[in-house]
Amino acid sequence: MSLDAVLQTFYVEAQEHLESMENVLLKMDEGECDDEMLNEIFRSAHTIKGSAGIFGLDHIVNFTHVVENVLDRARDNEITVEKALIDIIFKCRDHIQSLVGVTLDEFNAQTDLQKTDSDLLEALMPWASESSNQTITEKDPIAEITTDNAQANEEASDKFWHISLRLSTDCLKNGMDPLSFIKFLSSLGEIKHIETIIDNFPTASDYDAETLYFAYEISLQSDANLEAIENTFMFVQDDSDISILPPSAKVDDYLALIDKLPEENQRLGDILVNCGSLTKHSLELALISQSKETSGSGEEGVNHKLGELLTEQHKVPETVVNAALNKQQQNKSQSQEGKQIRIDSNRLDHLINLIGELVINQQRIDLLSKNSKNPPLIEAVDDFENFTNQIRDAALSLRMVPIGGTFQRFKRLVRDTAQELGKEVELTIDGAETELDRLMVEKLGDPLTHIVRNAMDHGLESIEERRAVGKSVKGQLKLSAYHEASHIVIAISDDGNGIDKERVREKAIEKGIINADSQLTDNELFHLIFHPGFSTAAAVTNLSGRGVGMDVVKRNVEALQGSIDISSQTGVGSEFKIRLPLTLAIIDGFHVEAKGTHFIIPQATIIECIDLANHLDIKGRHCINLRGEMIPYLNMAEIFNLTSGDEHSLKDTMLQHPPKRELVIVQFGSDVAGIAVDTLNGEIQTVVKPLGPIFKALKGIGGSSLLGNGDIAFILDVPQLIELAISNEITNKITSDERIS
């Protein structure tokens, strides 16, 4: 792993710890505070500081050291965790995030960042100890190591750790300095002894300056836990052999370590003795005793554990020998549990693309097999299709992530926005476990942010207004996610004063968006807020009033093949529902044709297919009467101006044999419309390919796909088509009424 890759891992790990800090701080801000919370936030800060120290990022180390000191004092009950301190720690957490995003040189060049750094350190001083204000100075841990084995044995206690370090031979090539790990270990406690093993050091002719030949055996006196010590090596543990024996390790753990390591056993035994873990005489007696008890006159010996034997002989401190084998138990439990690995998202996207190509080729093979009329081949292709579907579903599931991670970030946004507005707001999250395509989750951040901010600014009343109308002074804001048919619905609701329809109407007339005599439904009226430049705010604030934001919301949601429904009741509140498909990569569709052009309609949006000739078509209005309900429809040939073949011969053919027209009834949200086509070809699995920039302005088309026979099919954007159909029907109805009058 290169240094750049290791640094990238550090940034990812740091971001995870920062998110953990924020989640804990939010709970503390709500009144929860216990020892475990303080320990968790302390561990996050400590890990970030330690990892930054490995890479020489002193600007992160120096600042986080003071934060860590304050948190440590809170853990020891030396200071009280109060709201003022929580507010400062929030700002410190944000500042650490800014520091993680810059190098040391960039930090030294940015005066604003340095000023924020000094201001926050000054703000922390009332809670920090005097020693924490000192810049961390480097010391040579090796020079301070005590080599007196007798003293090491006397001081061995429940804080004594043994670390066997076999770093990758490519460690230096990857930009990692072994001394940096030793320096960090010295910050966790006192290094009692280091034994450097040079058994693998080559001759002068074979020596490579970029290859690491050394191994290390380290004894560490520390209050730190296993996780903190393991985190020291988090960036090299995959390529290295690292063994950590805890204070509770028994002597047979040390013997097992000797058997595991590649060096000669007698030499390793001497090293353990030099580290102060055992005396040479004690080790020899243990081996002799074990040998005598396991070999005898055919009778099985008692076979005491070596630790018990050495304790009886008073050769090893009881605290080292008699504790439980926590290390072995932990390794055993870890081997039985499933492990998670971190994968580059680009690799995952590449896998999905390859599986998409597999789906296309499977359709081609299926078509060829049916044309061959070879039963064994058709049966084999059917089995192949089943396996392809399973691979597709398994691969797509890898890209599915819970929406809860995105929802969780809004707790901080709601807290800060409420403070800025002087309101009290409680955020409730429901359906956090609902899974959504990762690409959608990444693109949902901005739309949700705009809606949440508008709900808090425009929707929820001030404390005085809520108290005046008998509501709780704390406004309620809810984020929820759930499955509906084959879609994901994300709802944002509040218990505010609702949308003022008359105010929206007046503003729309003022801006020339609608005419004064326009008759609009509530849904159509609410959707006017998505018009670019539209705002009902009386004044421009940091949050709203400029008329930008909600139009971006609609544009981003439509780019995800989604739609937005709005419901609102005056004095009760409002709800925004965002409907999205489960995935954007591979979809189940319905293959249709119009004038020889292939289209695919997402199957989840289809209600039914009917013969258009058997239903009453209301002339001039593009509308049919379907079982008493008026359904607007679009003619695909008219919408996209499609033609096929010679026009004159085509007209003659149509006069002799009028084409049979089919109507596909589709629904998205509460809206229903029809799509008129020439041919229904049936269900199909299709891979969604994005359109080129030249087609971005084309309404009604959401992508393209390649059919099994090599033809190109266009994937219909059903929400846009339904909106267009309803708009056309309203226009045609008004025109028809004018003609009648």
Secondary structure, DSSP 8 states (H G I E B T S, - for coil): --HHHHHHHHHHHHHHHHHHHHHHHHHHHTT---HHHHHHHHHHHHHHHHHHHHTT-HHHHHHHHHHHHHHHHHHTTSS---HHHHHHHHHHHHHHHHHHTS-HHHHHH-HHHHHHHHHHHHHHTTTS-GGGGS------TTTT----HHHHHHH--TTEEEEEEE--TTTTTTT--HHHHHHHHHHHEEEEEEEEE-TT---GGG--TTS---EEEEEEEES--HHHHHHTTTTTTTTSEEEEE-TT--HHHHHHHHHHSSS-HHHHHHHHHHHTSS-HHHHHHHHHHHHHHHSSSSS------HHHHHHHTT-S-HHHHSS--HHHHHHHHHHHS-------HHHHHHHHHHHHHHHHHHHHHHHHHHHHT-HHHHHHHHHHHHHHHHHHHHHHHHTEEETHHHHHHHHHHHHHHHHHHT-EEEEEEE-TT-EEEHHHHHHHHHHHHHHHHHIIIIIS--HHHHHHTT--SEEEEEEEEEEETTEEEEEEEE-SS---HHHHHHHHHHTTSS-TT----HHHHHGGGGSTT----SS--SSS-SS-SHHHHHHHHHHTT-EEEEEEETTTEEEEEEEEES-SSEEEEEEEEETTEEEEEEGGGEEEEEEGGGSEEETTTTEEEETTEEEEEEEHHHHTT---S-HHHHHHHHHHS----EEEEEEETTEEEEEEESEEEEEEEEE-B---GGGTT-TTEEEEEE-TTS-EEEEE-HHHHHHHHHHHHHHHHHHHHHHH-
